[in-house]
């Protein structure tokens, strides 16, 4: 069975990928170069493991930082998913492009 995509469906698939790409770049920038260390520290802090911490205050700060980071990431991911939902609901290539324009405008505020 051969699958033939309409122009709108092709534009939709490309737009969905573009949204993920734009958001992925900015999410990576938000996480920063030390993301793996921060993730390890958050997991250790949550489990009570003190190996990576000087004291209980340091562990608590790591938990607090992880919660704040997760909240920021959740907001960005909600926006990403909202744009993708809107693209899926589009019925024309023009509608899809209009949403992509919004994504590109919004994209500049992801790190702010």
C-alpha positions as CSV (number, residue, x, y, z in Angstrom):
1,X,0.0,0.0,0.0
2,X,1.4,3.3,-1.0
3,X,0.9,6.4,1.2
4,X,0.3,9.6,-0.7
5,X,0.3,12.7,1.4
6,X,-1.5,15.9,0.4
7,X,0.4,19.2,0.3
8,X,-1.3,20.3,3.5
9,X,-0.3,17.1,5.2
10,X,3.3,17.4,4.0
11,X,3.4,21.0,5.2
12,X,1.9,19.9,8.5
13,X,4.6,17.2,9.0
14,X,7.4,19.7,8.1
15,X,5.9,22.3,10.5
16,X,5.6,19.9,13.4
17,X,9.3,18.9,12.9
18,X,10.3,22.6,12.7
19,X,8.5,23.4,16.0
20,X,10.3,20.6,17.7
21,X,13.6,21.7,16.2
22,X,13.1,25.3,17.3
23,X,12.1,24.4,20.8
24,X,14.8,21.7,21.2
25,X,17.5,24.2,20.4
26,X,16.2,26.6,23.1
27,X,15.5,23.9,25.6
28,X,19.1,22.7,25.2
29,X,20.3,26.3,25.8
30,X,18.1,26.5,28.9
31,X,19.6,23.3,30.3
32,X,23.1,24.4,29.6
33,X,26.4,22.5,29.4
34,X,26.2,21.1,32.9
35,X,22.7,19.5,32.4
36,X,24.0,16.0,33.2
37,X,25.6,17.0,36.5
38,X,22.5,18.9,37.5
39,X,20.3,15.9,36.7
40,X,22.6,13.6,38.7
41,X,22.5,16.1,41.6
42,X,18.8,16.4,41.5
43,X,18.4,12.6,41.6
44,X,20.8,12.3,44.4
45,X,19.2,15.1,46.4
46,X,15.7,13.5,45.9
47,X,17.0,10.1,47.2
48,X,18.8,11.7,50.1
49,X,22.2,10.7,48.9
50,X,24.7,13.2,50.3
51,X,27.7,12.1,48.1
52,X,27.5,15.2,45.8
53,X,26.7,17.7,48.5
54,X,28.7,19.6,51.2
55,X,25.8,19.6,53.6
56,X,22.0,19.4,53.9
57,X,21.6,23.1,52.9
58,X,23.5,22.3,49.6
59,X,21.2,19.3,49.0
60,X,18.1,21.4,49.7
61,X,19.3,24.1,47.3
62,X,19.8,21.4,44.6
63,X,16.2,20.3,45.1
64,X,14.9,23.8,44.9
65,X,16.9,24.6,41.8
66,X,15.7,21.4,40.1
67,X,12.1,22.2,40.9
68,X,12.5,25.7,39.5
69,X,14.2,24.4,36.4
70,X,11.5,21.8,35.9
71,X,8.8,24.4,36.2
72,X,10.5,26.6,33.5
73,X,10.9,23.6,31.2
74,X,7.3,22.6,31.7
75,X,6.1,26.0,30.6
76,X,8.2,25.9,27.5
77,X,7.0,22.4,26.7
78,X,3.4,23.4,27.2
79,X,3.9,26.2,24.6
80,X,5.6,23.7,22.2
81,X,2.7,21.2,22.6
82,X,0.2,24.0,22.1
83,X,1.7,25.1,18.8
84,X,1.8,21.5,17.6
85,X,-1.8,21.0,18.5
86,X,-2.7,24.2,16.6
87,X,-0.7,23.0,13.6
88,X,-2.6,19.6,13.7
89,X,-5.9,21.5,13.6
90,X,-4.9,23.6,10.5
91,X,-6.8,22.9,7.3
92,X,-4.6,24.8,4.9
93,X,-0.9,25.5,4.2
94,X,-1.6,29.2,4.8
95,X,-2.9,28.5,8.3
96,X,0.1,26.3,9.0
97,X,2.5,29.1,7.9
98,X,0.7,31.6,10.1
99,X,1.2,29.4,13.2
100,X,4.9,28.9,12.2
101,X,5.2,32.7,12.1
102,X,3.9,32.9,15.7
103,X,6.3,30.1,16.7
104,X,9.3,32.0,15.3
105,X,8.2,35.2,17.0
106,X,7.6,33.4,20.3
107,X,10.8,31.5,20.0
108,X,12.9,34.6,20.7
109,X,11.4,34.7,24.2
110,X,12.1,31.1,25.3
111,X,15.3,32.0,27.1
112,X,14.0,35.2,28.6
